[in-house]
């Protein structure tokens, strides 16, 4: 008696929900092939190249140069994009909920939600200081700064925060307005030096560039309050301001604690060495949101590295193989100071030269092309647009 052979049953593709679609979330989605059913969630339509948003302040970079369509990139990778905010993740039930009430089931979840602006409870900071965390923020600052510069008489601008963002924002203000007479610029930093704990030499280099300009650097000066017309330091000193920029910090979004991935509000989600959440074996946390066993700086290149590791570990988890350890590379940092200087930071060493701006531009152009390979008409158009303004950005201004 002959028997009919049953056709092989193809197992369903593992469902992966990716929450957040900037560097880490987008890269992990692009790294997962058609062996996974991937759905990416983010409330905003644009991927944004945040390492260069400071150049919006001077107008040497345009919003279109720093944005890519998330839907186009994700759908080109063969996955689905849902433009909604995720309000809750329930790891045990393997589902998430969006702001509209949509519930989505998953087998694995990758959380890459980044951070949010942190004002540390300083009175008036949320109301009177402009945040600097997005392309929209950078454009708002450019418009407000241009309007302030057109006013007659003395005017002043205050940058709160002397880390990467604050130093680069100061440099762009000086690129555009250092010859505008009567416009004074203040940078306020709670730590005793600029970029404290990174590279002491940068503090001296920035001070040297600012010595002959109408710039005052207030280090070791925590802010006590911000008003519509200025701010008060804890020392009691008051600084007038027609425009205050807040670059003073970042904290974890409420979603992490609300979903049980972080122990307390405003804390990052603890992960093990494989980037798996310590609260759930079905959740990986990458990018700024992850609290690593050995912390790394919250930089784009680390987010991209984490995404590659998480994608590999998802494949390993599905195959029942051991997960690999995330090992960050020791990539040097490039910090721009307008057209006055660029700093290459390798460990505690600093190399400074305006010519290093070419290197920072190359990182931007190459990585954007990797994120959006010029394989179709939209991608080619974006590439041409980005490359077109390179000469303008690299050319030093006449003194």
C-alpha positions in Angstrom: 0.0 0.0 0.0 1.5 3.3 -1.1 1.5 6.3 1.3 1.4 9.9 0.3 4.2 12.0 1.7 3.0 15.1 3.6 4.5 18.3 2.4 7.1 19.9 4.6 5.6 22.5 7.0 7.4 25.8 6.8 7.5 27.4 10.2 6.1 30.9 10.5 8.7 33.7 10.3 9.6 35.1 13.8 7.7 38.4 14.4 10.1 41.2 15.5 8.8 44.5 16.7 11.3 47.4 16.5 10.4 50.4 18.7 12.2 53.5 17.5 13.7 54.1 14.0 16.7 56.3 14.2 20.2 55.0 14.0 19.8 51.8 16.1 16.3 50.9 15.2 16.6 51.6 11.5 19.9 49.7 11.2 18.6 46.6 13.0 15.6 46.5 10.7 17.8 46.9 7.6 20.0 44.1 8.9 17.2 41.5 9.3 16.3 39.7 6.1 13.1 38.2 4.9 13.5 35.3 7.4 11.8 37.7 9.9 8.5 39.5 9.9 9.6 42.9 11.0 7.4 45.8 12.0 9.0 49.1 12.9 7.2 51.7 15.1 8.0 55.4 15.4 5.8 58.5 15.6 7.9 60.6 13.3 8.2 60.1 9.5 11.9 61.0 9.3 15.1 59.3 10.1 17.4 62.2 11.3 21.1 62.5 11.2 21.5 64.1 14.6 25.3 64.4 14.8 25.2 67.4 12.4 22.1 69.2 13.6 24.4 71.9 15.0 25.0 73.0 11.4 21.3 74.0 11.0 22.0 76.9 13.5 24.3 78.6 11.0 22.3 77.6 7.9 25.2 75.7 6.4 23.1 72.6 6.5 19.4 72.3 5.5 16.8 70.0 7.1 16.5 68.1 3.9 20.2 67.1 4.1 19.7 65.5 7.5 16.4 63.7 6.9 15.4 60.4 5.1 12.0 58.9 4.8 11.6 56.1 7.3 8.8 54.4 5.4 10.8 54.4 2.2 13.9 52.9 3.9 12.0 50.3 5.9 9.7 49.2 3.1 12.7 49.0 0.7 14.2 46.5 3.3 11.0 44.4 2.9 9.5 45.4 6.3 6.5 47.3 7.6 6.5 50.8 9.1 3.8 52.0 11.5 4.0 55.8 12.2 2.7 55.7 15.7 4.1 56.1 19.2 4.4 53.0 21.3 2.9 53.7 24.7 3.4 50.3 26.4 5.4 47.1 25.9 4.2 44.0 27.7 7.1 41.5 27.4 5.3 38.6 29.2 2.3 38.9 26.9 4.6 39.6 23.9 2.6 42.5 22.7 2.8 46.3 22.5 0.2 49.0 22.4 0.4 52.3 20.4 -1.1 55.7 21.1 -4.2 54.9 19.0 -4.8 51.7 20.9 -3.4 49.4 18.2 -2.1 46.2 19.8 0.7 44.3 18.0 2.0 40.8 18.9 5.6 39.9 18.6 8.0 37.0 19.3 10.9 39.4 19.9 11.1 43.1 20.5 14.0 45.5 19.9 13.7 48.7 21.9 15.6 51.6 20.4 13.7 54.7 21.7 16.7 57.0 22.3 16.4 59.7 25.0 14.5 62.9 25.7 15.6 66.4 26.7 16.4 66.6 30.4 16.2 70.0 32.3 16.7 68.5 35.8 13.8 70.3 37.3 15.4 73.8 36.7 12.5 76.3 37.0 11.6 77.9 33.7 13.9 75.7 31.6 11.1 73.8 29.9 9.2 76.9 29.1 11.8 79.5 28.2 14.8 77.5 26.8 14.8 75.9 23.4 15.7 72.2 23.3 18.3 71.0 20.8 17.5 67.3 20.2 16.1 67.2 16.6 16.2 68.8 13.2 13.0 70.7 14.0 14.8 72.1 17.2 17.8 73.1 15.1 15.6 75.0 12.5 13.7 76.7 15.3 16.9 77.9 16.8 18.2 79.2 13.4 15.1 81.2 12.9 15.0 82.7 16.4 18.8 83.5 16.2 18.4 85.2 12.8 15.5 87.3 14.1 17.5 88.3 17.2 20.5 89.3 15.1 18.3 91.6 13.1 17.3 93.6 16.1 19.0 96.9 16.8 21.3 97.4 19.8 23.1 94.9 22.0 21.7 91.3 22.1 22.8 88.2 23.9 22.5 84.4 23.4 23.0 81.8 26.1 23.9 78.1 25.4 23.4 75.9 28.5 25.6 72.9 28.5 29.2 72.5 27.6 29.2 69.0 26.2 29.4 67.9 22.6 26.2 69.5 21.6 26.8 72.8 23.4 30.4 73.2 22.1 29.2 72.5 18.5 26.2 74.8 18.8 28.5 77.6 20.1 30.8 77.0 17.1 28.0 77.4 14.6 26.7 80.6 16.3 30.2 82.0 15.9 30.5 80.8 12.3 27.5 82.8 11.3 27.5 85.8 13.8 30.9 86.4 15.2 31.3 89.6 13.1 27.8 90.9 14.2 28.7 93.8 16.5 26.8 93.9 19.8 25.8 90.2 19.8 27.3 88.6 22.9 27.3 84.8 23.4 27.5 83.0 26.8 28.0 79.3 27.4 27.1 78.0 30.8 28.3 74.6 32.1 27.9 73.1 35.6 31.1 71.1 35.4 34.5 72.9 35.9 35.5 72.5 32.3 34.0 72.1 28.8 33.4 68.5 27.7 34.3 67.5 31.2 35.7 64.0 31.5 36.3 63.6 27.8 39.4 65.6 26.8 40.8 68.4 29.0 42.6 70.0 26.1 39.3 70.9 24.3 38.5 73.4 27.1 41.7 75.3 26.5 41.4 75.2 22.7 37.8 76.6 22.8 38.8 79.3 25.3 41.7 80.3 22.9 39.3 80.7 20.0 36.9 82.7 22.1 39.4 85.0 23.7 39.2 87.7 21.0 35.4 87.4 20.5 32.4 88.6 22.4 32.0 85.2 24.2 31.9 84.4 27.9 32.4 80.9 29.2 30.9 80.2 32.6 32.1 76.9 33.8 31.4 75.5 37.3 28.2 77.4 37.1 24.9 75.4 37.5 21.7 77.1 36.4 19.2 77.9 39.1 16.4 79.3 37.0 15.5 80.4 33.4 13.2 83.3 32.6 11.9 84.9 29.4 14.7 87.5 29.6 17.6 85.5 30.9 18.8 83.1 33.6 20.1 83.0 37.2 23.0 80.9 38.2 23.3 79.2 41.6 26.0 81.7 42.5 23.4 84.4 42.2 24.8 85.9 39.0 22.2 86.9 36.4 22.8 86.7 32.7 20.5 88.5 30.2 19.4 86.5 27.2 17.3 87.1 24.2 17.6 83.4 23.3 18.5 80.5 25.5 19.5 77.1 24.1 19.3 74.0 26.4 21.8 71.3 25.6 22.3 70.3 29.2 21.3 66.7 29.3 19.2 63.7 28.2 17.2 61.1 30.2 15.3 57.9 29.4 11.8 58.1 28.1 8.9 57.0 30.3 8.2 54.0 28.1 11.2 52.1 29.6 9.9 52.2 33.2 6.3 52.0 32.2 7.0 48.7 30.4 9.0 47.3 33.3 12.3 47.4 31.4 13.9 50.0 33.7 13.8 49.9 37.5 12.9 53.6 38.0 11.6 56.6 36.0 14.2 58.4 33.9 16.6 55.4 34.0 17.9 53.5 31.1 17.0 49.8 30.6 19.6 47.4 32.0 20.9 44.8 29.5 23.4 42.0 29.6 26.5 41.7 27.5 24.5 40.4 24.5 22.2 43.5 24.7 19.3 41.3 25.9 17.1 43.0 28.6 17.7 41.9 32.1 13.9 41.9 32.6 12.9 39.8 29.6 14.6 37.2 27.4 12.4 38.2 24.4 13.5 41.9 24.5 16.7 43.5 23.3 17.5 47.1 24.1 20.0 49.1 22.0 21.2 52.6 21.3 20.9 55.3 23.9 18.1 53.4 25.7 20.4 50.6 26.8 22.3 50.6 30.2 25.2 48.4 29.3 27.3 46.5 31.9 30.2 48.6 30.7 28.8 52.0 29.7 29.8 53.6 26.4 29.2 57.1 25.2 25.8 57.7 23.6 27.1 58.3 20.1 25.6 57.3 16.7 28.4 54.9 15.8 27.9 52.9 19.0 24.1 52.7 18.2 24.9 51.3 14.7 27.3 48.8 16.3 24.7 47.7 18.8 22.1 47.3 16.0 24.4 44.9 14.1 25.0 42.9 17.3 21.3 42.7 18.1 20.4 41.6 14.6 23.0 38.8 14.8 21.7 37.8 18.2 18.1 37.6 17.0 19.2 35.2 14.3 21.2 33.2 16.9 18.2 33.2 19.4 15.9 31.8 16.7 18.4 29.1 15.8 19.0 28.2 19.4 22.7 29.2 19.3 24.6 31.1 22.0 24.4 34.9 21.8 27.5 36.9 21.1 28.9 39.7 23.3 28.7 43.3 22.2 32.1 44.7 22.0 32.2 48.4 21.1 35.0 49.7 18.9 37.3 52.5 19.9 36.4 54.9 17.2 37.8 58.4 17.5 35.4 61.2 18.0 35.2 64.3 15.7 33.9 67.4 17.3 33.3 70.5 15.1 33.7 74.1 16.3 32.1 75.9 13.4 34.6 76.9 10.8 37.2 77.8 13.5 38.4 74.3 14.3 37.6 70.6 14.4 38.8 68.3 17.2 39.8 64.6 16.8 39.5 62.9 20.2 41.2 59.6 20.6 41.1 58.5 24.2 42.5 61.5 26.2 44.4 62.8 23.2 43.2 65.7 21.0 44.3 66.7 17.6 42.9 70.1 16.5 42.8 71.5 12.9 40.2 73.1 10.7 41.3 70.6 8.0 39.7 67.8 10.1 36.3 69.1 9.0 36.9 67.1 5.8 36.9 64.0 7.9 33.7 64.8 9.7 32.0 65.6 6.4 33.3 62.2 5.0 31.8 60.3 7.9 28.4 62.0 7.3 28.4 61.4 3.5 29.6 57.8 3.7 27.3 56.7 6.5 24.3 58.4 5.0 25.0 56.6 1.7 25.2 53.3 3.6 21.9 54.0 5.3 20.3 55.0 2.0 22.3 53.3 -0.8 21.8 55.3 -4.1 20.1 52.4 -5.9 16.9 54.2 -7.0 15.8 57.7 -8.1 14.8 59.0 -4.6 18.1 57.8 -3.1 20.1 59.3 -5.9 18.3 62.6 -5.5 19.0 62.7 -1.8 22.7 61.9 -2.4 23.0 64.7 -5.0 21.4 67.1 -2.6 23.7 66.2 0.3 26.9 66.4 -1.8 25.9 69.7 -3.4 26.5 71.9 -0.4 29.8 70.3 0.7 32.1 73.0 -0.6 30.0 75.7 1.2 30.2 73.8 4.5 34.0 73.3 4.3 35.0 76.7 3.1 36.2 78.9 6.0 34.7 82.3 6.4 36.7 85.4 5.8 37.7 87.0 9.1 
